[in-house]
Amino acid sequence: MRWKRLASATILAWTALCACRSIDVVRLAPERVEVRPGLRPLAGIQASATSFYFFFFPIPGVSLDQVVNQMLVETAKQMGADKVILVDFEATPANGAWALLRFLGFRTARAKGIAVQVLEPAPAQAAQ
């Protein structure tokens, strides 16, 4: 009976320490969202990632580069977008007092933007 409780507690602890990644996508109606002329909005995308630390070791670790380039931009490309505009991103700092979170803490990164298709070249490119 005791070993079952220990096994359950171990499984629960490892589950809680796993990293979480999430990509949320919402389709946008082009007639309801205003963007620069020559662009057609496809979707709003938000990518988030959280990694946990156990005695300064990341499980498995997260970086802002991964969230922006591998999650946000790649999702937009898979939807047929040419660009991502109005990009906003943030990450938990890794230095200073924030480094104490690495003992038994977490680090998060989040990026969001609007995936768009380019309908016509920009006026400067058309003149060349």
C-alpha positions as CSV (number, residue, x, y, z in Angstrom):
1,M,0.0,0.0,0.0
2,R,2.8,2.4,0.9
3,W,4.7,1.8,-2.4
4,K,1.5,2.7,-4.3
5,R,1.3,6.1,-2.6
6,L,5.0,6.7,-3.3
7,A,4.6,5.7,-6.9
8,S,1.6,8.0,-7.3
9,A,3.4,10.9,-5.6
10,T,6.4,10.3,-7.9
11,I,4.3,10.3,-11.1
12,L,2.4,13.4,-9.9
13,A,5.7,15.2,-9.2
14,W,7.2,14.4,-12.6
15,T,4.0,15.4,-14.3
16,A,4.1,18.8,-12.5
17,L,7.7,19.4,-13.5
18,C,7.2,18.8,-17.2
19,A,7.4,21.7,-19.5
20,C,4.2,23.0,-21.1
21,R,3.8,24.5,-24.6
22,S,0.7,26.0,-26.0
23,I,-0.3,27.6,-29.3
24,D,-3.7,29.3,-29.6
25,V,-5.0,30.3,-32.9
26,V,-8.1,32.3,-33.8
27,R,-9.2,32.9,-37.4
28,L,-9.8,36.6,-38.2
29,A,-12.4,37.9,-40.6
30,P,-10.5,40.2,-43.1
31,E,-13.4,42.7,-43.2
32,R,-13.4,43.1,-39.4
33,V,-9.7,43.5,-38.7
34,E,-7.8,46.6,-40.1
35,V,-4.3,46.1,-41.3
36,R,-2.0,48.0,-43.6
37,P,-3.1,48.1,-47.3
38,G,-1.9,45.2,-49.3
39,L,-2.2,42.8,-46.4
40,R,-4.9,40.3,-45.6
41,P,-5.2,39.1,-42.0
42,L,-5.6,35.3,-41.5
43,A,-5.3,34.6,-37.8
44,G,-4.3,35.9,-34.4
45,I,-1.7,33.6,-32.9
46,Q,-0.4,33.3,-29.3
47,A,2.4,30.9,-28.4
48,S,3.4,30.2,-24.8
49,A,6.0,28.0,-23.2
50,T,6.8,27.3,-19.5
51,S,9.7,25.3,-18.2
52,F,10.4,24.3,-14.7
53,Y,13.7,24.3,-12.8
54,F,14.8,21.7,-10.4
55,F,18.0,22.8,-8.5
56,F,19.0,25.1,-11.4
57,F,18.5,22.4,-14.1
58,P,15.8,23.3,-16.7
59,I,13.2,20.7,-17.5
60,P,13.6,20.9,-20.6
61,G,14.2,24.7,-20.8
62,V,12.5,27.5,-22.8
63,S,13.8,30.4,-24.7
64,L,12.2,33.4,-26.4
65,D,13.8,32.4,-29.7
66,Q,12.0,29.1,-29.6
67,V,8.6,30.7,-28.8
68,V,8.9,33.4,-31.5
69,N,10.6,31.5,-34.3
70,Q,9.8,27.9,-33.9
71,M,6.2,28.2,-32.5
72,L,4.7,31.6,-33.6
73,V,6.3,32.1,-37.1
74,E,6.1,28.4,-38.0
75,T,2.4,28.2,-37.1
76,A,1.8,31.3,-39.3
77,K,3.7,29.7,-42.2
78,Q,1.7,26.4,-41.9
79,M,-1.5,28.5,-42.2
80,G,-0.3,30.0,-45.5
81,A,0.8,33.4,-44.1
82,D,3.7,35.4,-45.6
83,K,4.4,37.5,-42.5
84,V,3.5,38.0,-38.9
85,I,2.8,41.6,-37.9
86,L,2.2,43.4,-34.6
87,V,4.4,40.9,-32.8
88,D,4.5,41.3,-29.1
89,F,6.7,39.1,-26.9
90,E,7.9,38.7,-23.3
91,A,10.0,36.3,-21.2
92,T,10.8,35.9,-17.6
93,P,14.2,37.4,-17.1
94,A,17.1,35.0,-16.5
95,N,19.5,37.2,-14.6
96,G,19.6,39.2,-11.4
97,A,17.2,38.4,-8.7
98,W,15.2,36.4,-11.2
99,A,18.0,33.8,-11.2
100,L,16.7,32.6,-7.8
101,L,13.7,31.1,-9.6
102,R,16.0,28.6,-11.1
103,F,16.4,26.8,-7.7
104,L,12.8,25.5,-7.6
105,G,10.9,27.7,-10.0
106,F,9.9,28.3,-13.6
107,R,10.6,30.4,-16.6
108,T,7.9,31.5,-19.1
109,A,8.0,33.0,-22.6
110,R,5.1,34.2,-24.7
111,A,4.7,35.7,-28.2
112,K,1.7,36.9,-30.1
113,G,1.0,38.4,-33.5
114,I,-1.3,38.5,-36.5
115,A,-0.6,36.2,-39.4
116,V,-1.1,38.0,-42.8
117,Q,-0.9,37.3,-46.5
118,V,0.8,39.9,-48.7
119,L,-1.7,40.7,-51.5
120,E,0.5,43.2,-53.5
121,P,4.1,44.3,-53.3
122,A,4.9,47.5,-51.3
123,P,5.0,50.7,-53.4
124,A,8.8,51.0,-53.0
125,Q,9.3,47.5,-54.4
126,A,6.9,48.1,-57.3
127,A,8.9,51.3,-58.4
128,Q,12.1,49.3,-58.8
